[in-house]
């Protein structure tokens, strides 16, 4: 009879012995089996990765060029599995990729994403940390790591990650706001056991928890986080950090109405502190987006209901209007934060304010992280403003900054827009080239195939006529 635990123990023993003998290939094989048999165990992932590092002599680049050629198909499998939310397949493909290059930041991040989706937060933390070590200036890896740390309740470490982002970009207002949030959430209360002076104290705490699990009411400290925070506010109503902790608790529980009301109190207690007000505004926007989701579901469920559609459209307009108001104020507070300028530009584009969006996008394009996205949107603004030569210049610059692996949607859209602009300007050779690039990655993208065929037929007719 097959005994899974014995099989795991045997693979672990053989892997450990292989590590001692520096037989890295066999260690990788054994620890790889451990990972397959027990995918939620972070220790096996760490042993597997460390063995792979040693196999490649810690060269930070992995296998040679021939082996790395396999990564293209692996990335394709990961993208496909992610689109279908097949997280086991993402995990499997990611581990195959990391066997070729364990320092690949993107694949480590994909592993972190799949682990987080399945609730394997320790593995998500490990994978995102690996991605961040390989590319410490890539913001999305640090943000993902900080979010996972916060989910685990490790607010101090999450705060350090947000601080790291501030060191990279001192004008990162989101990072500043989250540093404050993590500081407010950080607490010395580790489950009610701190301060217990005896075994009896610990047993009493456990008894309370068992009572809660059996449906008893939360009638004392340590039995309900919400009530503990409410008691703290009642005891020290002048301390804004209590309100922030309770607001964040409601936020995590998706109790957005309660969160909003609590942050409103925090603003009042803080004397209208702008950092606290920004947290209130964030909850307001989250609440609006949630209401839009509900309205969309109602409209989809009743496609003939004109009132449902009107409600959905009205909420979307309200959200954009409010975002423009909030982001405009934040630019005044944080004039060097180009990420806010970029977000404001996108909202202005939604209401067709092209000329107002252009200078914001131009400033955002000076930031390496935003450059490709900002240039693409600049091109779109110039297209709408009938300045096709300017649009072409921005799109030509954008395509160099974009890659299909990093952002397939923007990469494909940029090639398509370049083709359309070139076609309008009479440059059929360039148009055909970019339509071809679109079809390589997405054969059914909009009308790219029909336009390419039309251009090719036109060229054939001209050649025949001559």
Buried (B, 14 or more C-beta within 10 A) or exposed (E): EEEEEEBBEBBBEBBEEBBEEEBBEBBBBBBBBBBBBBBBBBEBBBBBBBBBBBBBEEEEEBBEEEEBEBBEEBBEBBBEBBEEEBBEBBBBBBBBBBBBBBBBBBBBBBBBBBBBBBEBBBBBBBBBBBBBEBBEEBBBBBBBBBBBBBBBBBBEBBBBBBBBBBEBBEBBBBBBBBBBBBBBBBBEEEEBEEEEEEEEEEEBBEEBBEBBEEEEEBEBBBBBBBBBBBBBBEEEEEEBBBBBBBBBBBBEEEBBEBBBBBBBBBBEBBEEBEBBBBBBBBBBBBBBBEBBEEBBEBBEEEEEEEEBBEBBEEBBEEBBEBBBEBBEBBBEEBEEBBBBBBBBBBBBBBEEBBEBBBEBBBBBBEBEBBBBBBBBBBBBBBBBEEBBEBBBBBBBBBBEBBEBBEBBEBBBBBBBBBBBBBBEBEBBEBBBBBBBBBBEEBEEBEEBBEBBEEBBEEEEEEEEEE
